[in-house]
Amino acid sequence: SQQGEEDPQALSIQEGENATMNCSYKTSINNLQWYRQNSGRGLVHLILIRSNEREKHSGRLRVTLDTSKKSSSLLITASRAADTASYFCATDRETSGSRLTFGEGTQLTVNP
Amino acid sequence: AAGVIQSPRHLIKEKRETATLKCYPIPRHDTVYWYQQGPGQDPQFLISFYEKMQSDKGSIPDRFSAQQFSDYHSELNMSSLELGDSALYFCASRRGLEETQYFGPGTRLLVL
């Protein structure tokens, strides 16, 4: 069974709009990471948030983490067509440096 | 900056053949992870190595084996290939106690 579930599974928005993707997980974690994947290509690391952090920003990205609800959200502001990709959350369990367990991913389409 | 290198990038094999995938981690990274991503699925952890020793094992079939060599590169050996082995195989590397795993571009394996 998957550690993480993401919703929505697919999201289509217009350029300039904000995109919010959510991720839920089941076990205790050390950190949660978000990755981006363009059409079956490599996974690009976007941002990492530790279990003792609640919010983190990086450029147009904002990540929140609620360990009590075992959930995280990724907000992309002022989206661009180039943001079109699949976005995955991945959790690292309490033992740091262990395997990543990925959620099912959200396919984001940003229409020009 | 140097990235994780994987070779080959594409591989086509027949059923029951063998395949060897190679991964060259980022310099000074001592941990290597292998993941398998089936079509339309999220990446699944297979196996990892730290300082040339297996450190964790996931849902890796017995037909697969892997090792990490003295120069820290890793090879994933796959025997008796099945149609269901067709997937994108990612290698990721990490340095010491750092939390971020950096992914390579993947090897796309097609079994006919």
Interface residues (C-beta under 8 A of the other chain):
Chain A: Q2 N30 N31 Q33 Y35 G40 R41 G42 L43 V44 H45 L48 R50 F88 A90 D92 S96 G97 S98 R99 L100 T101 F102 G103 E104 G105
Chain B: T31 Y33 Y35 Q41 D42 P43 Q44 F45 S48 Y50 D56 G58 L88 F90 A92 R94 L97 E99 T100 Q101 Y102 F103 G104 P105 G106 R108
